[in-house]
Amino acid sequence: MVPLDLSRADLQLLIIDTGVHHALVDGGYAERRASCESAANKIQVESMRQLSLEVLEANRDNLSESEFMRARHAVTEIARVLEAVTKLNASDYPALGKLLNESHRSLRDDYTVSCPESDLVVVTANENGALGARMVGGGFGGSVIALINRADTGKISIAIENAFAKAGYKPPRFFTSLPSAGARLIN
């Protein structure tokens, strides 16, 4: 269990549904997974968890550009998750926000599963006070989460709505979430 007591810090998650439907049926996600598996095979590791960024860099010439990029995303994302646990245990939410931003950049640039609408949400949320934001799910559309101060919910939502209207995108939908302890037996 990793603590995520956002309410104590007056924070919440803003979930933004971009309205872009996932297009996973075309094999895009499967192709990315296959690239990672191919890279692991070429480097002779069983999984990305066994691969360091240094070893990946040392083997760059043995990989195609897409294998290298996809594997770099996997390796750096695993490291970000481990660092996020440390930041959550310390209630260091600004650092967690930076990790969310780094994760989105990696999903956009190395794993290439983002879309213009998701990228616009992340940029706009950050420009309007979010601590960090990233797309969620399998990519190619879907939703973005933004870690925000509760008081900024309206400001950030309006800014995203306006950015979508200016770009000619259909209006996004917004939800808020405040994680809490899981279900447990009550005596």
One Martini backbone bead per residue (centre of mass of N, CA, C, O) as a GRO file, in nm:
protein
  187
    1MET     BB    1   0.097   0.037   0.022
    2VAL     BB    2   0.024   0.371  -0.088
    3PRO     BB    3   0.011   0.684  -0.010
    4LEU     BB    4  -0.289   0.922  -0.090
    5ASP     BB    5  -0.327   1.225   0.079
    6LEU     BB    6  -0.468   1.483  -0.069
    7SER     BB    7  -0.654   1.630   0.135
    8ARG     BB    8  -0.430   1.728   0.330
    9ALA     BB    9  -0.313   1.911   0.070
   10ASP     BB   10  -0.551   2.022  -0.109
   11LEU     BB   11  -0.594   1.790  -0.320
   12GLN     BB   12  -0.649   1.661  -0.663
   13LEU     BB   13  -0.804   1.483  -0.918
   14LEU     BB   14  -0.816   1.555  -1.259
   15ILE     BB   15  -1.041   1.437  -1.501
   16ILE     BB   16  -0.987   1.418  -1.861
   17ASP     BB   17  -1.203   1.380  -2.123
   18THR     BB   18  -1.128   1.409  -2.461
   19GLY     BB   19  -1.313   1.216  -2.663
   20VAL     BB   20  -1.103   1.015  -2.756
   21HIS     BB   21  -1.095   0.729  -2.908
   22HIS     BB   22  -0.972   0.440  -2.892
   23ALA     BB   23  -0.718   0.275  -3.127
   24LEU     BB   24  -0.623  -0.043  -3.059
   25VAL     BB   25  -0.713  -0.231  -3.307
   26ASP     BB   26  -0.454  -0.158  -3.500
   27GLY     BB   27  -0.187  -0.247  -3.310
   28GLY     BB   28  -0.020  -0.027  -3.158
   29TYR     BB   29   0.026  -0.160  -2.881
   30ALA     BB   30   0.141  -0.429  -2.981
   31GLU     BB   31   0.388  -0.304  -3.121
   32ARG     BB   32   0.519  -0.189  -2.864
   33ARG     BB   33   0.550  -0.452  -2.715
   34ALA     BB   34   0.719  -0.593  -2.932
   35SER     BB   35   0.958  -0.397  -2.916
   36CYS     BB   36   1.034  -0.466  -2.624
   37GLU     BB   37   1.074  -0.770  -2.665
   38SER     BB   38   1.295  -0.744  -2.878
   39ALA     BB   39   1.495  -0.587  -2.706
   40ALA     BB   40   1.523  -0.796  -2.484
   41ASN     BB   41   1.630  -1.022  -2.665
   42LYS     BB   42   1.883  -0.870  -2.776
   43ILE     BB   43   1.988  -0.816  -2.466
   44GLN     BB   44   1.917  -1.056  -2.274
   45VAL     BB   45   1.628  -1.015  -2.132
   46GLU     BB   46   1.321  -1.085  -1.987
   47SER     BB   47   1.285  -0.777  -1.890
   48MET     BB   48   1.265  -0.442  -1.826
   49ARG     BB   49   1.335  -0.474  -1.516
   50GLN     BB   50   1.644  -0.577  -1.605
   51LEU     BB   51   1.683  -0.285  -1.727
   52SER     BB   52   1.903  -0.041  -1.793
   53LEU     BB   53   1.987   0.255  -1.931
   54GLU     BB   54   2.286   0.186  -1.978
   55VAL     BB   55   2.242  -0.079  -2.134
   56LEU     BB   56   2.064   0.034  -2.350
   57GLU     BB   57   2.268   0.240  -2.461
   58ALA     BB   58   2.492   0.020  -2.526
   59ASN     BB   59   2.259  -0.120  -2.738
   60ARG     BB   60   2.157   0.074  -2.964
   61ASP     BB   61   2.291  -0.052  -3.232
   62ASN     BB   62   2.100  -0.327  -3.197
   63LEU     BB   63   1.861  -0.129  -3.253
   64SER     BB   64   1.598   0.007  -3.333
   65GLU     BB   65   1.452   0.302  -3.292
   66SER     BB   66   1.183   0.192  -3.176
   67GLU     BB   67   1.301  -0.002  -2.970
   68PHE     BB   68   1.454   0.209  -2.810
   69MET     BB   69   1.220   0.398  -2.736
   70ARG     BB   70   1.033   0.191  -2.600
   71ALA     BB   71   1.241   0.094  -2.391
   72ARG     BB   72   1.295   0.367  -2.263
   73HIS     BB   73   1.018   0.404  -2.153
   74ALA     BB   74   1.004   0.153  -1.973
   75VAL     BB   75   1.254   0.211  -1.797
   76THR     BB   76   1.172   0.501  -1.701
   77GLU     BB   77   0.893   0.424  -1.584
   78ILE     BB   78   0.988   0.236  -1.366
   79ALA     BB   79   1.154   0.452  -1.220
   80ARG     BB   80   0.918   0.648  -1.169
   81VAL     BB   81   0.749   0.464  -0.993
   82LEU     BB   82   0.956   0.429  -0.768
   83GLU     BB   83   0.977   0.735  -0.711
   84ALA     BB   84   0.677   0.782  -0.646
   85VAL     BB   85   0.672   0.619  -0.388
   86THR     BB   86   0.868   0.798  -0.236
   87LYS     BB   87   0.703   1.062  -0.265
   88LEU     BB   88   0.445   0.956  -0.128
   89ASN     BB   89   0.574   0.880   0.148
   90ALA     BB   90   0.660   1.208   0.167
   91SER     BB   91   0.445   1.404   0.043
   92ASP     BB   92   0.573   1.489  -0.257
   93TYR     BB   93   0.384   1.647  -0.485
   94PRO     BB   94   0.565   1.815  -0.671
   95ALA     BB   95   0.739   1.569  -0.757
   96LEU     BB   96   0.507   1.405  -0.867
   97GLY     BB   97   0.430   1.605  -1.090
   98LYS     BB   98   0.695   1.578  -1.248
   99LEU     BB   99   0.657   1.277  -1.310
  100LEU     BB  100   0.404   1.308  -1.477
  101ASN     BB  101   0.534   1.481  -1.697
  102GLU     BB  102   0.755   1.280  -1.779
  103SER     BB  103   0.562   1.057  -1.860
  104HIS     BB  104   0.422   1.206  -2.087
  105ARG     BB  105   0.667   1.261  -2.262
  106SER     BB  106   0.732   0.960  -2.304
  107LEU     BB  107   0.461   0.877  -2.430
  108ARG     BB  108   0.491   1.082  -2.666
  109ASP     BB  109   0.804   1.035  -2.769
  110ASP     BB  110   0.863   0.711  -2.725
  111TYR     BB  111   0.569   0.562  -2.740
  112THR     BB  112   0.356   0.710  -2.914
  113VAL     BB  113   0.033   0.746  -2.751
  114SER     BB  114  -0.059   1.009  -2.808
  115CYS     BB  115  -0.243   1.320  -2.848
  116PRO     BB  116  -0.334   1.638  -2.905
  117GLU     BB  117  -0.542   1.653  -2.675
  118SER     BB  118  -0.363   1.551  -2.445
  119ASP     BB  119  -0.139   1.760  -2.478
  120LEU     BB  120  -0.320   2.006  -2.426
  121VAL     BB  121  -0.403   1.938  -2.141
  122VAL     BB  122  -0.125   1.931  -2.010
  123VAL     BB  123  -0.035   2.216  -2.079
  124THR     BB  124  -0.279   2.373  -1.965
  125ALA     BB  125  -0.272   2.271  -1.677
  126ASN     BB  126   0.018   2.368  -1.615
  127GLU     BB  127  -0.032   2.676  -1.691
  128ASN     BB  128  -0.281   2.662  -1.447
  129GLY     BB  129  -0.136   2.491  -1.178
  130ALA     BB  130  -0.046   2.225  -1.209
  131LEU     BB  131   0.174   1.982  -1.092
  132GLY     BB  132   0.056   1.760  -1.298
  133ALA     BB  133   0.047   1.552  -1.609
  134ARG     BB  134  -0.129   1.264  -1.769
  135MET     BB  135  -0.184   1.014  -1.943
  136VAL     BB  136  -0.415   0.739  -1.964
  137GLY     BB  137  -0.368   0.429  -2.042
  138GLY     BB  138  -0.314   0.307  -2.377
  139GLY     BB  139  -0.394   0.533  -2.559
  140PHE     BB  140  -0.505   0.702  -2.834
  141GLY     BB  141  -0.654   0.849  -2.606
  142GLY     BB  142  -0.880   0.966  -2.369
  143SER     BB  143  -0.726   1.035  -2.064
  144VAL     BB  144  -0.647   1.276  -1.805
  145ILE     BB  145  -0.433   1.357  -1.538
  146ALA     BB  146  -0.449   1.599  -1.265
  147LEU     BB  147  -0.255   1.761  -1.029
  148ILE     BB  148  -0.439   1.958  -0.790
  149ASN     BB  149  -0.568   2.221  -0.661
  150ARG     BB  150  -0.879   2.251  -0.554
  151ALA     BB  151  -0.909   2.568  -0.619
  152ASP     BB  152  -0.831   2.509  -0.948
  153THR     BB  153  -1.057   2.360  -1.101
  154GLY     BB  154  -1.204   2.582  -1.260
  155LYS     BB  155  -0.966   2.717  -1.405
  156ILE     BB  156  -0.862   2.463  -1.553
  157SER     BB  157  -1.121   2.379  -1.696
  158ILE     BB  158  -1.164   2.640  -1.858
  159ALA     BB  159  -0.893   2.639  -2.006
  160ILE     BB  160  -0.945   2.372  -2.154
  161GLU     BB  161  -1.204   2.445  -2.296
  162ASN     BB  162  -1.080   2.687  -2.452
  163ALA     BB  163  -0.857   2.528  -2.598
  164PHE     BB  164  -1.050   2.338  -2.749
  165ALA     BB  165  -1.212   2.552  -2.899
  166LYS     BB  166  -0.969   2.681  -3.047
  167ALA     BB  167  -0.890   2.388  -3.185
  168GLY     BB  168  -1.177   2.235  -3.257
  169TYR     BB  169  -1.272   2.069  -3.023
  170LYS     BB  170  -1.443   1.883  -2.841
  171PRO     BB  171  -1.571   1.876  -2.548
  172PRO     BB  172  -1.478   1.807  -2.246
  173ARG     BB  173  -1.458   1.604  -1.959
  174PHE     BB  174  -1.519   1.618  -1.597
  175PHE     BB  175  -1.340   1.490  -1.308
  176THR     BB  176  -1.321   1.399  -0.969
  177SER     BB  177  -1.061   1.284  -0.732
  178LEU     BB  178  -1.042   1.122  -0.397
  179PRO     BB  179  -0.849   0.937  -0.254
  180SER     BB  180  -0.889   0.640  -0.052
  181ALA     BB  181  -0.942   0.410   0.141
  182GLY     BB  182  -1.006   0.101   0.139
  183ALA     BB  183  -1.166  -0.162   0.192
  184ARG     BB  184  -1.302  -0.285   0.510
  185LEU     BB  185  -1.337  -0.435   0.801
  186ILE     BB  186  -1.607  -0.398   1.028
  187ASN     BB  187  -1.662  -0.429   1.389
   0.00000   0.00000   0.00000
